[in-house]
Amino acid sequence: MEQDCDIIIIGGGLAGLTAAVHLLQADFSVMLIEKNSYPKHKVCGEYVSNEVLPYLDALGIYPINNCAKKINRFQFSGLTGNALEIKLPLGGFGISRYALDLALYERAISLGLVFEQATATNVTFGREQFEVTTKDKSFRAPYALGAYGKRSGLDITLSRKFISTKSPWMGVKAHYAGEFPEDLVALHNFSGGYCGLSKVETDAINVCYLADVNSFKKHKDLDTYRVEVLEQNRYLKEFFAQAEPIFEKPLTISQISFQDKSAVENHLLMIGDSAGLIHPLCGNGMAMAIHSAKIASECLSNHISTSKKREQLEKEYTKQWKRTFATRMRNGALIQRGLHNATITRLGVGILQKSPRLLSSVIQSTHGNLIT
Ligand SMILES: Cc1cc2nc3c(=O)[nH]c(=O)nc-3n(C[C@H](O)[C@H](O)[C@H](O)COP(=O)(O)OP(=O)(O)OC[C@H]3O[C@@H](n4cnc5c(N)ncnc54)[C@H](O)[C@@H]3O)c2cc1C
């Protein structure tokens, strides 16, 4: 049967682009369908765990050489600003999505990526072939990866369970100029959400928060919400008092769902947020997107070279996904629930202040090990 390439990837965020580079390096022909162009700012905390740094280097992306900030300290504060600080067990780096996604895209193009800028509207599977449809065209390949992020029209087409439930979470992000240490990532709690701060390669400070829409709705707009809610935390008040916004206005997204998803759907191997989104407070979603792309690419490469049944590929990928990510997803959800409760947060900060080692273990429980 006719095919356009070996593998079609739907969605070109971190997961899709990483898989594209990996599979192109392994000499497969790859088409990537992405609705937006590059570069583009995205709602994201922009702190990447070092878990994936050696792997990114192996893909020919060198974040540290490209001025990403090395981050090794973590500060956390509760609602009223009672704070604690530790050295991060694994550490990470600060880089904007504007720069990181672009670097991956340019690397993929240099390796021969076929890029189609369009929205995928449907994907079907039959006679061992996928057919991916956009507004004007359709493409065929024996393998396809779903890398289209947290939520997309495709989830409705695929009748995925989580899509019928509304989510109360919204995300807001903007870059600021001002004072903030280069080696620090901070997470400040406020009533109804939490806000992350860290520097990126341009020296800008990325400010990104997750908020409960119901708490946000009680306030007039983003500025009022910032003053009346975020700035109740004294660390955030001090930060905003001296910082100047770089963006004309903050970027926002809504309907951020943390529900369980399946790693394989209608024979599509799901990677990144399409397979599951960890709570952003863990600062680990990007590392998971990149790592899951690596696992799926390796499973695909092995499968194609051994020509086993497709069912075995799907089982193997699901097994490896769960083994690598299920525990950290569960721990992330538990911490998130605690953080949403003022009393638990206050008590938790008190306990953790006395035992920084315990905080280190909590962070480790939501992170993986260095990919070597
Ligand atoms: C508020 C917030 C803060 C966060 N902070 C951090 C952090 O500090 N550190 C961290 O590691 N993680 C963080 N994360 C998580 C991180 O942003 C995600 O885990 C990561 O972006 C997942 O990458 P992805 O490639 O799966 O999805 P995305 O980056 O969302 O990419 C999906 C791509 O698919 C495209 N697409 C969607 N539908 C279609 C379609 N039908 N056809 C074609 N293209 C399509 C989109 O345009 C997009 O480019 C945060 C998340 C949120 C919500």
The ligand as an SDF file (V2000), in Angstrom:
LIG
                    3D

 53 58  0  0  0  0  0  0  0  0999 V2000
    1.1850   26.1660   33.8500 C   0  0  0  0  0  0  0  0  0  0  0  0
    2.1870   25.1140   33.4550 C   0  0  0  0  0  0  0  0  0  0  0  0
    3.5150   25.2340   33.8590 C   0  0  0  0  0  0  0  0  0  0  0  0
    4.4400   24.2520   33.5110 C   0  0  0  0  0  0  0  0  0  0  0  0
    5.7310   24.3670   33.9480 N   0  0  0  0  0  0  0  0  0  0  0  0
    6.6370   23.4050   33.6440 C   0  0  0  0  0  0  0  0  0  0  0  0
    7.9950   23.5080   34.0830 C   0  0  0  0  0  0  0  0  0  0  0  0
    8.4330   24.4740   34.7010 O   0  0  0  0  0  0  0  0  0  0  0  0
    8.8300   22.4720   33.7940 N   0  0  0  0  0  0  0  0  0  0  0  0
    8.4180   21.3840   33.1020 C   0  0  0  0  0  0  0  0  0  0  0  0
    9.2350   20.4800   32.8710 O   0  0  0  0  0  0  0  0  0  0  0  0
    7.1510   21.2760   32.6420 N   0  0  0  0  0  0  0  0  0  0  0  0
    6.2600   22.2560   32.9010 C   0  0  0  0  0  0  0  0  0  0  0  0
    4.9790   22.1550   32.4280 N   0  0  0  0  0  0  0  0  0  0  0  0
    4.6050   20.9940   31.6040 C   0  0  0  0  0  0  0  0  0  0  0  0
    5.0990   21.1420   30.1730 C   0  0  0  0  0  0  0  0  0  0  0  0
    4.7570   22.4020   29.6490 O   0  0  0  0  0  0  0  0  0  0  0  0
    4.4910   20.0430   29.3030 C   0  0  0  0  0  0  0  0  0  0  0  0
    4.5850   18.8120   29.9740 O   0  0  0  0  0  0  0  0  0  0  0  0
    5.1900   19.9590   27.9530 C   0  0  0  0  0  0  0  0  0  0  0  0
    4.9750   21.1440   27.2380 O   0  0  0  0  0  0  0  0  0  0  0  0
    4.6740   18.7680   27.1610 C   0  0  0  0  0  0  0  0  0  0  0  0
    5.1730   18.7980   25.8420 O   0  0  0  0  0  0  0  0  0  0  0  0
    4.3020   18.1430   24.6590 P   0  0  0  0  0  0  0  0  0  0  0  0
    5.1870   18.1210   23.4810 O   0  0  0  0  0  0  0  0  0  0  0  0
    3.6760   16.8990   25.1310 O   0  0  0  0  0  0  0  0  0  0  0  0
    3.0880   19.1610   24.4310 O   0  0  0  0  0  0  0  0  0  0  0  0
    3.1070   20.6230   23.8090 P   0  0  0  0  0  0  0  0  0  0  0  0
    4.3780   21.3070   24.0880 O   0  0  0  0  0  0  0  0  0  0  0  0
    1.8400   21.2550   24.2760 O   0  0  0  0  0  0  0  0  0  0  0  0
    3.0220   20.3690   22.2380 O   0  0  0  0  0  0  0  0  0  0  0  0
    1.8890   19.8980   21.5920 C   0  0  0  0  0  0  0  0  0  0  0  0
    1.8960   20.4500   20.1840 C   0  0  0  0  0  0  0  0  0  0  0  0
    0.8540   19.8600   19.4130 O   0  0  0  0  0  0  0  0  0  0  0  0
    0.2680   20.8460   18.5840 C   0  0  0  0  0  0  0  0  0  0  0  0
   -1.0890   20.3850   18.2610 N   0  0  0  0  0  0  0  0  0  0  0  0
   -2.1550   20.2130   19.0960 C   0  0  0  0  0  0  0  0  0  0  0  0
   -3.1970   19.6970   18.4340 N   0  0  0  0  0  0  0  0  0  0  0  0
   -2.7900   19.5460   17.1560 C   0  0  0  0  0  0  0  0  0  0  0  0
   -3.4290   19.0520   15.9830 C   0  0  0  0  0  0  0  0  0  0  0  0
   -4.6920   18.6040   16.0170 N   0  0  0  0  0  0  0  0  0  0  0  0
   -2.7470   19.0590   14.8210 N   0  0  0  0  0  0  0  0  0  0  0  0
   -1.4570   19.5130   14.7660 C   0  0  0  0  0  0  0  0  0  0  0  0
   -0.8060   19.9790   15.8470 N   0  0  0  0  0  0  0  0  0  0  0  0
   -1.4560   19.9850   17.0230 C   0  0  0  0  0  0  0  0  0  0  0  0
    0.3230   22.1280   19.4070 C   0  0  0  0  0  0  0  0  0  0  0  0
    0.2880   23.2760   18.5920 O   0  0  0  0  0  0  0  0  0  0  0  0
    1.6690   21.9560   20.1330 C   0  0  0  0  0  0  0  0  0  0  0  0
    2.7340   22.5660   19.4480 O   0  0  0  0  0  0  0  0  0  0  0  0
    4.0310   23.1330   32.7350 C   0  0  0  0  0  0  0  0  0  0  0  0
    2.7090   23.0320   32.2920 C   0  0  0  0  0  0  0  0  0  0  0  0
    1.7900   24.0160   32.6450 C   0  0  0  0  0  0  0  0  0  0  0  0
    0.3740   23.8840   32.1730 C   0  0  0  0  0  0  0  0  0  0  0  0
  1  2  1  0
  2  3  1  0
  2 52  2  0
  3  4  2  0
  4  5  1  0
  4 50  1  0
  5  6  2  0
  6  7  1  0
  6 13  1  0
  7  8  2  0
  7  9  1  0
  9 10  1  0
 10 11  2  0
 10 12  1  0
 12 13  2  0
 13 14  1  0
 14 15  1  0
 14 50  1  0
 15 16  1  0
 16 17  1  0
 16 18  1  0
 18 19  1  0
 18 20  1  0
 20 21  1  0
 20 22  1  0
 22 23  1  0
 23 24  1  0
 24 25  2  0
 24 26  1  0
 24 27  1  0
 27 28  1  0
 28 29  2  0
 28 30  1  0
 28 31  1  0
 31 32  1  0
 32 33  1  0
 33 34  1  0
 33 48  1  0
 34 35  1  0
 35 36  1  0
 35 46  1  0
 36 37  1  0
 36 45  1  0
 37 38  2  0
 38 39  1  0
 39 40  1  0
 39 45  2  0
 40 41  1  0
 40 42  2  0
 42 43  1  0
 43 44  2  0
 44 45  1  0
 46 47  1  0
 46 48  1  0
 48 49  1  0
 50 51  2  0
 51 52  1  0
 52 53  1  0
M  END
$$$$
